[in-house]
């Protein structure tokens, strides 16, 4: 009789551990999905910003090339060159910020994958507790 009671207690403890692990798994998976969704949105926006900044940089460099072209009036060339340099500098700053934003999003996606991996391990632990409870 005492062995049956001990076995029942052990089985209940294992079932409790299984239930706890399943709750942890669900919570970790929800967190991973949420982080991943936000990171994907941020990465998309970062990619768009990179494309826009690159276009601005190309346009600024085109102005600088146009300023250096032969046959253009010196005052107009100076204006174009100054304007092109200013726009190119602003575009480079935007490009750097956009790349940083994209890198941040990629880091968050890595974190989401790690959380999903942890959730999967927690699920495996829950299954192991369930199997042990069934064996008792």
C-alpha positions as CSV (number, residue, x, y, z in Angstrom):
1,X,0.0,0.0,0.0
2,X,2.7,2.5,0.8
3,X,4.4,1.8,-2.5
4,X,1.2,2.5,-4.4
5,X,0.8,5.8,-2.5
6,X,4.4,6.7,-3.3
7,X,3.9,5.8,-7.0
8,X,0.7,7.9,-7.1
9,X,2.6,10.8,-5.6
10,X,5.4,10.4,-8.0
11,X,3.0,10.2,-10.9
12,X,1.2,13.4,-9.8
13,X,4.5,15.2,-9.5
14,X,5.5,14.1,-13.0
15,X,2.1,15.2,-14.4
16,X,2.5,18.5,-12.6
17,X,6.0,18.9,-14.1
18,X,4.6,18.1,-17.5
19,X,1.8,20.6,-17.2
20,X,4.2,23.3,-16.0
21,X,6.6,22.6,-18.9
22,X,3.7,22.7,-21.4
23,X,2.7,26.2,-20.1
24,X,6.3,27.4,-20.3
25,X,6.5,26.0,-23.8
26,X,3.4,27.8,-24.9
27,X,4.5,31.1,-23.3
28,X,8.0,30.9,-24.9
29,X,6.6,30.1,-28.3
30,X,4.2,33.0,-28.1
31,X,7.0,35.3,-27.1
32,X,9.2,34.0,-29.9
33,X,6.4,34.5,-32.5
34,X,5.8,38.0,-31.3
35,X,9.4,39.0,-31.4
36,X,9.8,37.4,-34.8
37,X,6.8,39.2,-36.3
38,X,8.0,42.6,-35.0
39,X,11.6,41.9,-36.2
40,X,10.3,41.0,-39.6
41,X,8.4,44.2,-39.9
42,X,11.4,46.2,-38.7
43,X,13.7,44.4,-41.2
44,X,11.3,45.1,-44.0
45,X,11.2,48.8,-43.1
46,X,15.0,48.9,-42.7
47,X,15.4,47.3,-46.1
48,X,13.1,49.9,-47.7
49,X,15.0,52.7,-46.0
50,X,18.3,51.3,-47.3
51,X,16.9,51.3,-50.8
52,X,15.6,54.8,-50.5
53,X,18.9,56.1,-49.0
54,X,20.9,54.3,-51.7
55,X,18.8,56.1,-54.4
56,X,19.4,59.4,-52.7
57,X,23.1,58.7,-52.6
58,X,23.2,57.8,-56.3
59,X,21.3,61.0,-57.2
60,X,23.7,63.1,-55.1
61,X,26.7,61.4,-56.8
62,X,25.1,62.0,-60.2
63,X,24.9,65.8,-59.3
64,X,28.6,65.8,-58.4
65,X,29.5,64.1,-61.7
66,X,27.3,66.6,-63.6
67,X,29.2,69.4,-61.8
68,X,32.5,68.0,-63.1
69,X,31.3,67.6,-66.6
70,X,33.0,69.9,-69.2
71,X,31.0,72.8,-70.6
72,X,29.0,73.7,-67.5
73,X,29.2,77.2,-66.1
74,X,31.6,77.6,-63.1
75,X,29.0,79.0,-60.7
76,X,26.5,76.4,-61.6
77,X,29.2,73.7,-61.2
78,X,30.0,75.0,-57.7
79,X,26.3,75.0,-56.7
80,X,25.8,71.5,-58.1
81,X,29.0,70.2,-56.4
82,X,28.1,71.7,-53.0
83,X,24.5,70.5,-53.2
84,X,25.7,67.1,-54.3
85,X,28.2,66.8,-51.4
86,X,25.6,67.9,-48.9
87,X,23.0,65.5,-50.2
88,X,25.5,62.7,-50.4
89,X,26.5,63.2,-46.8
90,X,22.9,63.2,-45.6
91,X,22.2,60.0,-47.7
92,X,25.2,58.3,-46.2
93,X,23.9,59.1,-42.7
94,X,20.5,57.7,-43.6
95,X,22.1,54.6,-45.1
96,X,24.1,54.0,-41.9
97,X,21.0,54.4,-39.7
98,X,19.0,52.1,-42.0
99,X,21.7,49.4,-41.9
100,X,21.9,49.6,-38.1
101,X,18.1,49.2,-38.0
102,X,18.2,46.2,-40.3
103,X,21.0,44.7,-38.2
104,X,19.0,45.2,-35.0
105,X,16.0,43.5,-36.7
106,X,18.2,40.5,-37.7
107,X,19.5,40.3,-34.1
108,X,15.9,40.2,-32.8
109,X,15.1,37.4,-35.3
110,X,18.1,35.5,-33.9
111,X,16.7,36.0,-30.5
112,X,13.3,34.8,-31.6
113,X,14.9,31.6,-33.1
114,X,16.7,31.0,-29.8
115,X,13.4,31.4,-27.9
116,X,11.7,29.0,-30.3
117,X,14.5,26.5,-29.7
118,X,14.1,26.9,-25.9
119,X,10.3,26.3,-26.3
120,X,11.0,23.2,-28.3
121,X,13.3,21.9,-25.6
122,X,10.7,22.7,-22.9
123,X,8.2,20.7,-25.0
124,X,10.5,17.8,-25.1
125,X,11.0,18.0,-21.4
126,X,7.2,18.0,-21.0
127,X,6.9,14.9,-23.1
128,X,9.5,13.2,-21.1
129,X,7.6,13.9,-17.9
130,X,4.5,12.6,-19.5
131,X,6.1,9.4,-20.5
132,X,7.6,8.9,-17.0
133,X,4.1,9.5,-15.5
134,X,2.6,6.9,-17.8
135,X,5.3,4.4,-16.8
136,X,4.5,4.8,-13.2
